[in-house]
Amino acid sequence: MAKHLDTGKQGEAIAAQYLLSQNYTLLEKNWRAGHLELDIIAKKEGLVIIAEVKTRTGRPQNY
């Protein structure tokens, strides 16, 4: 797998773990419709979120 794809998958895994730690239920990961893709679809109570995950490498930022 290309390095940038591996980095992206790692970022998606971190995002999914964060949502699980916040008591979200993961409904789908890498959901596709034709050539479109949604990285994460999650639900908590009545709220559904759709997440497009962007991952950077390099120096950490203060968030």
Phi and psi restraints in degrees (value plus and minus 20) as a CYANA .aco file:
   2 ALA   PHI     -83.9   -43.9
   2 ALA   PSI     127.2   167.2
   3 LYS   PHI     -76.9   -36.9
   3 LYS   PSI     -62.1   -22.1
   4 HIS   PHI     -86.3   -46.3
   4 HIS   PSI     -51.7   -11.7
   5 LEU   PHI     -91.3   -51.3
   5 LEU   PSI     -59.1   -19.1
   6 ASP   PHI     -83.7   -43.7
   6 ASP   PSI     -62.2   -22.2
   7 THR   PHI     -81.0   -41.0
   7 THR   PSI     -63.1   -23.1
   8 GLY   PHI     -82.6   -42.6
   8 GLY   PSI     -62.3   -22.3
   9 LYS   PHI     -83.9   -43.9
   9 LYS   PSI     -58.3   -18.3
  10 GLN   PHI     -83.6   -43.6
  10 GLN   PSI     -62.3   -22.3
  11 GLY   PHI     -82.8   -42.8
  11 GLY   PSI     -60.9   -20.9
  12 GLU   PHI     -84.4   -44.4
  12 GLU   PSI     -58.7   -18.7
  13 ALA   PHI     -85.3   -45.3
  13 ALA   PSI     -60.6   -20.6
  14 ILE   PHI     -84.7   -44.7
  14 ILE   PSI     -63.4   -23.4
  15 ALA   PHI     -83.0   -43.0
  15 ALA   PSI     -62.4   -22.4
  16 ALA   PHI     -83.2   -43.2
  16 ALA   PSI     -63.5   -23.5
  17 GLN   PHI     -81.7   -41.7
  17 GLN   PSI     -59.8   -19.8
  18 TYR   PHI     -82.1   -42.1
  18 TYR   PSI     -66.4   -26.4
  19 LEU   PHI     -81.8   -41.8
  19 LEU   PSI     -61.3   -21.3
  20 LEU   PHI     -81.7   -41.7
  20 LEU   PSI     -58.9   -18.9
  21 SER   PHI     -87.4   -47.4
  21 SER   PSI     -40.0     0.0
  22 GLN   PHI    -117.9   -77.9
  22 GLN   PSI      -3.6    36.4
  23 ASN   PHI      48.0    88.0
  23 ASN   PSI       7.5    47.5
  24 TYR   PHI    -103.4   -63.4
  24 TYR   PSI     132.3   172.3
  25 THR   PHI    -122.2   -82.2
  25 THR   PSI     108.0   148.0
  26 LEU   PHI     -99.4   -59.4
  26 LEU   PSI     100.8   140.8
  27 LEU   PHI    -110.2   -70.2
  27 LEU   PSI     -61.1   -21.1
  28 GLU   PHI    -171.0  -131.0
  28 GLU   PSI     130.0   170.0
  29 LYS   PHI    -149.1  -109.1
  29 LYS   PSI     115.3   155.3
  30 ASN   PHI      36.3    76.3
  30 ASN   PSI      25.3    65.3
  31 TRP   PHI     -91.2   -51.2
  31 TRP   PSI     113.0   153.0
  32 ARG   PHI    -140.8  -100.8
  32 ARG   PSI     124.4   164.4
  33 ALA   PHI    -158.5  -118.5
  33 ALA   PSI      83.5   123.5
  34 GLY   PHI      44.8    84.8
  34 GLY   PSI    -145.7  -105.7
  35 HIS   PHI    -114.0   -74.0
  35 HIS   PSI     -16.6    23.4
  36 LEU   PHI    -111.8   -71.8
  36 LEU   PSI     129.9   169.9
  37 GLU   PHI    -161.8  -121.8
  37 GLU   PSI     118.0   158.0
  38 LEU   PHI    -129.1   -89.1
  38 LEU   PSI     108.4   148.4
  39 ASP   PHI     -87.9   -47.9
  39 ASP   PSI     -70.1   -30.1
  40 ILE   PHI    -161.4  -121.4
  40 ILE   PSI     114.8   154.8
  41 ILE   PHI    -140.9  -100.9
  41 ILE   PSI     104.0   144.0
  42 ALA   PHI    -156.9  -116.9
  42 ALA   PSI     140.7   180.7
  43 LYS   PHI    -159.2  -119.2
  43 LYS   PSI     121.8   161.8
  44 LYS   PHI    -162.6  -122.6
  44 LYS   PSI      98.0   138.0
  45 GLU   PHI      34.6    74.6
  45 GLU   PSI    -141.6  -101.6
  46 GLY   PHI    -115.7   -75.7
  46 GLY   PSI     -13.7    26.3
  47 LEU   PHI    -121.3   -81.3
  47 LEU   PSI     106.2   146.2
  48 VAL   PHI    -130.8   -90.8
  48 VAL   PSI     111.5   151.5
  49 ILE   PHI    -138.9   -98.9
  49 ILE   PSI     127.9   167.9
  50 ILE   PHI    -139.7   -99.7
  50 ILE   PSI     104.2   144.2
  51 ALA   PHI    -137.8   -97.8
  51 ALA   PSI     110.7   150.7
  52 GLU   PHI    -124.0   -84.0
  52 GLU   PSI      94.9   134.9
  53 VAL   PHI    -114.6   -74.6
  53 VAL   PSI     109.3   149.3
  54 LYS   PHI    -137.4   -97.4
  54 LYS   PSI     110.4   150.4
  55 THR   PHI    -140.1  -100.1
  55 THR   PSI     114.7   154.7
  56 ARG   PHI    -135.7   -95.7
  56 ARG   PSI     134.1   174.1
  57 THR   PHI    -135.1   -95.1
  57 THR   PSI     144.6   184.6
  58 GLY   PHI      93.7   133.7
  58 GLY   PSI    -174.9  -134.9
  59 ARG   PHI     -87.2   -47.2
  59 ARG   PSI     111.9   151.9
  60 PRO   PHI     -83.7   -43.7
  60 PRO   PSI     127.0   167.0
  61 GLN   PHI    -125.6   -85.6
  61 GLN   PSI     138.7   178.7
  62 ASN   PHI    -106.0   -66.0
  62 ASN   PSI      95.8   135.8
